[in-house]
Amino acid sequence: MFKLICIFTAIFLLSTPALATAPNSEACHQSSNWTAIKIALHDKKISPKWRDGCGRSLILLNVLYGSESAAIKHFYRAKKLNIFVDNEQIIMKMAIKQNLQRFVSVILKNGESSNSIDKKDYSPLMVAASVGNLEMMRLLINSGAKLYYEPYENQNAINFALKNGSPYAFDLLVDSGVKLSYHRQQKNEGELIFSAINGNNLSALNVLLKHGFNLNIKNNDGDTPLLFAIGNSASRSIVEQLLNLGADECLKNLKEETAKQINDRLAQILPAWKLDYDGLFIKECQ
């Protein structure tokens, strides 16, 4: 009797409109939705058209919660039956984050573009760079991913690599053909420096400064790289390097604060370990 109840429950869950057809925000948050997902992931006879209450396909659910092999199998089933594989950009993004290289390779070989963008204007290479996944980055670059694709606030993969703090991802992009001189000539030339500081990426910062990037340039908030580093609690080594290479500690932000004044203000509200800059600011400023 118990087995019969379980079988009927499974049939009911998989046939319920809220779980099998159009996305439904209410059904998407019901605990029963997860029950249906677990059943669907193990049901070998389930239709490729099946969707959960959030409108997610079996392909995406296997990328998120199941296995890479199952995701590939369901992808081929959908293609063979000429079933539209929706949200391929989201599937690609999540597969990259999950490091499913075989799956990404399969969908690239079956028509998905290595330059497709999701709703946030992220390209696949940006996603891979943001998590520092070198093998996935190589796969995408070899599949034609654009190094200078900039749909997201005039930023591209190298910005994401710098913010992530991955020196190897940064090196891979430079080795693959990213021209730092191109970025230095842009109106937002300082963007890469601020990204490197944001990611506490000292080695990349050194490379940028050696290529002639202006270490006293100001961003839209009026911060120089030095002021930005202090305000964002960058490592002492980054602040020291900026000073050693000639950063002007007397330049002021929009609040008319110098580097020392920002440090003194933040020292009143932040724990000491976050502002380890004792003895660095020695210049007398007007």
C-alpha positions in Angstrom: 0.0 0.0 0.0 2.8 2.4 0.9 4.5 1.8 -2.5 1.2 2.5 -4.3 0.8 5.8 -2.4 4.4 6.8 -3.4 3.7 5.9 -7.1 0.5 7.9 -7.2 2.2 10.8 -5.4 5.0 10.9 -8.0 2.5 10.7 -10.9 0.5 13.6 -9.4 3.6 15.8 -8.8 4.9 15.3 -12.3 1.6 15.9 -13.9 0.6 19.0 -11.9 0.4 22.0 -14.2 2.3 24.3 -11.9 5.2 21.9 -12.0 5.1 20.7 -15.6 4.1 23.7 -17.7 4.6 27.4 -17.4 6.7 29.0 -14.6 4.7 29.9 -11.6 6.3 32.1 -8.9 4.1 30.6 -6.1 4.9 27.0 -7.1 8.5 27.9 -7.5 8.8 28.5 -3.8 6.8 25.5 -2.6 8.7 22.7 -0.9 6.8 20.2 -3.0 8.7 21.6 -6.0 11.9 20.1 -4.6 10.2 16.8 -4.2 9.2 16.8 -7.9 12.7 17.7 -8.9 14.2 14.8 -7.0 11.7 12.4 -8.7 12.4 13.9 -12.1 16.2 13.6 -11.8 15.8 9.8 -11.3 13.0 9.2 -13.8 14.5 7.7 -16.9 11.1 7.9 -18.8 10.2 11.5 -18.1 9.5 13.7 -21.1 12.2 16.2 -22.2 9.4 18.8 -22.2 9.0 18.6 -18.4 9.6 21.8 -16.4 9.5 22.4 -12.7 7.5 25.2 -11.0 10.2 27.7 -11.9 10.2 26.7 -15.6 13.6 25.0 -15.4 14.3 22.2 -17.8 15.8 18.8 -17.0 19.0 19.9 -18.6 19.4 22.9 -16.3 18.3 20.9 -13.2 20.9 18.2 -13.9 23.5 20.9 -14.3 22.6 22.4 -11.0 21.7 19.3 -8.9 22.3 16.1 -10.9 25.1 14.8 -13.0 27.0 16.0 -16.0 26.4 12.8 -17.9 22.6 13.2 -17.3 22.7 16.8 -18.4 24.4 15.8 -21.7 21.9 12.9 -22.2 18.9 15.2 -21.8 20.5 17.8 -24.1 20.9 15.2 -26.9 17.4 13.9 -26.3 15.9 17.4 -26.6 18.0 18.1 -29.8 17.0 14.7 -31.3 13.3 15.4 -30.7 13.7 19.0 -32.0 12.6 20.3 -28.6 13.6 23.9 -28.0 16.3 24.1 -25.3 15.3 27.3 -23.5 17.6 29.5 -21.4 20.8 28.1 -23.0 22.7 31.2 -21.8 21.7 30.4 -18.2 22.6 26.8 -18.7 26.0 27.7 -20.1 26.6 30.1 -17.2 25.7 27.6 -14.5 27.7 24.8 -16.2 30.7 27.0 -16.2 30.3 27.8 -12.5 29.9 24.1 -11.9 33.0 23.3 -14.0 31.2 21.0 -16.3 33.7 21.1 -19.1 32.3 18.1 -21.1 28.8 19.6 -21.0 30.0 23.0 -22.1 32.0 21.4 -24.9 28.9 19.5 -26.1 26.6 22.5 -26.3 29.3 24.6 -28.0 29.7 21.9 -30.7 25.9 21.9 -31.1 25.5 25.5 -31.9 25.6 27.5 -28.7 27.8 30.5 -29.1 30.9 31.1 -26.9 29.9 34.8 -27.0 26.2 34.5 -26.0 25.2 36.8 -23.2 22.8 36.3 -20.3 20.2 38.7 -18.9 23.0 40.5 -16.9 25.1 41.0 -20.1 27.7 38.5 -19.0 29.5 36.5 -21.6 30.7 32.9 -20.9 34.3 34.1 -20.8 33.4 36.7 -18.2 31.8 34.1 -16.0 34.8 31.7 -16.3 37.2 34.6 -15.6 35.2 35.7 -12.6 35.7 32.3 -10.9 39.3 31.8 -12.2 38.5 28.6 -14.1 41.5 28.4 -16.4 40.6 25.2 -18.2 37.1 26.6 -18.9 38.6 29.8 -20.1 40.9 27.9 -22.5 37.9 25.9 -23.8 35.9 29.1 -24.5 38.8 31.0 -26.1 39.6 28.0 -28.4 35.9 28.0 -29.3 36.1 31.7 -30.5 35.2 33.6 -27.3 35.9 37.3 -27.9 38.6 38.8 -25.6 37.2 42.3 -26.0 33.5 41.7 -25.6 32.2 44.6 -23.5 28.4 44.5 -23.1 28.6 44.9 -19.3 29.3 48.5 -18.3 32.3 48.6 -20.7 34.0 45.8 -18.9 35.3 42.5 -20.3 36.8 39.3 -19.1 40.0 40.8 -17.9 38.1 43.1 -15.5 36.4 40.1 -14.1 39.7 38.2 -13.7 41.2 41.1 -11.9 38.3 41.5 -9.5 38.4 37.8 -8.8 42.0 38.2 -7.7 43.2 35.4 -10.0 46.6 36.3 -11.3 46.6 33.2 -13.5 43.3 34.1 -15.2 44.8 37.6 -15.9 48.0 36.0 -17.3 46.0 33.6 -19.5 44.0 36.5 -21.0 47.2 38.5 -21.7 48.9 35.5 -23.1 45.8 34.8 -25.3 46.1 38.2 -26.9 44.6 40.9 -24.7 46.5 44.1 -25.4 47.0 46.1 -22.3 47.9 49.1 -24.5 44.3 49.0 -25.8 42.9 49.5 -22.3 45.5 52.2 -21.5 44.3 54.2 -24.4 40.6 54.1 -23.4 38.8 56.8 -21.5 38.4 54.4 -18.6 42.0 53.4 -18.6 42.0 53.4 -14.8 39.3 50.7 -14.7 41.8 47.9 -14.8 43.9 49.3 -12.0 40.9 49.7 -9.8 39.7 46.2 -10.6 43.2 44.8 -9.7 43.1 46.6 -6.3 39.5 45.5 -5.7 40.7 41.9 -6.2 43.9 42.4 -4.1 45.8 41.3 -7.2 49.3 42.7 -6.5 51.0 40.8 -9.4 48.5 42.1 -12.0 48.7 45.6 -10.5 52.5 45.5 -11.0 52.1 44.4 -14.7 49.6 47.2 -15.3 51.9 49.9 -13.8 54.9 48.5 -15.8 52.8 49.0 -18.9 52.5 52.7 -18.2 49.0 52.9 -16.6 48.6 56.1 -14.6 48.7 55.3 -10.9 47.3 58.8 -10.0 44.2 58.6 -12.3 40.9 59.3 -10.7 37.7 57.3 -11.0 34.1 58.7 -11.2 34.1 58.9 -7.4 37.2 61.1 -7.3 39.4 58.4 -5.9 42.9 57.7 -7.0 44.1 54.1 -6.9 45.8 54.9 -3.5 42.6 56.4 -2.0 40.5 53.6 -3.5 42.9 51.0 -2.0 42.6 52.5 1.5 38.9 53.0 1.3 38.5 49.3 0.3 40.9 47.9 2.9 43.3 46.6 0.3 46.3 44.7 1.6 49.3 46.6 3.0 51.5 45.3 0.2 49.3 47.0 -2.5 49.3 50.3 -0.6 53.0 50.1 -0.1 53.6 49.3 -3.8 51.5 52.2 -4.9 53.5 54.6 -2.7 56.8 53.1 -3.7 56.0 53.6 -7.4 55.0 57.3 -6.9 51.4 57.5 -5.9 50.7 61.0 -4.6 49.4 60.7 -1.1 48.4 64.3 -1.0 45.8 64.1 -3.8 42.3 64.4 -2.4 39.0 62.8 -3.1 35.6 64.6 -3.5 35.4 65.0 0.2 38.8 66.8 0.2 40.4 64.0 2.1 44.0 62.9 1.6 45.2 59.3 2.0 46.2 59.8 5.7 42.9 61.6 6.5 40.9 58.7 5.0 43.0 56.2 7.0 42.4 58.2 10.2 38.7 58.4 9.6 38.3 54.7 8.9 40.5 53.8 11.8 37.7 55.1 14.1 35.1 52.7 12.7 37.0 49.6 11.4 38.9 46.9 13.3 42.7 47.4 13.3 43.4 44.3 11.2 41.5 45.9 8.3 43.7 49.0 8.2 47.3 47.8 8.6 48.9 50.9 7.2 50.8 52.2 10.2 53.8 54.4 9.3 53.0 54.5 5.5 51.7 58.0 5.2 54.5 60.4 6.2 54.2 63.2 3.7 53.0 66.6 5.0 50.1 67.7 2.8 48.5 71.2 2.5 
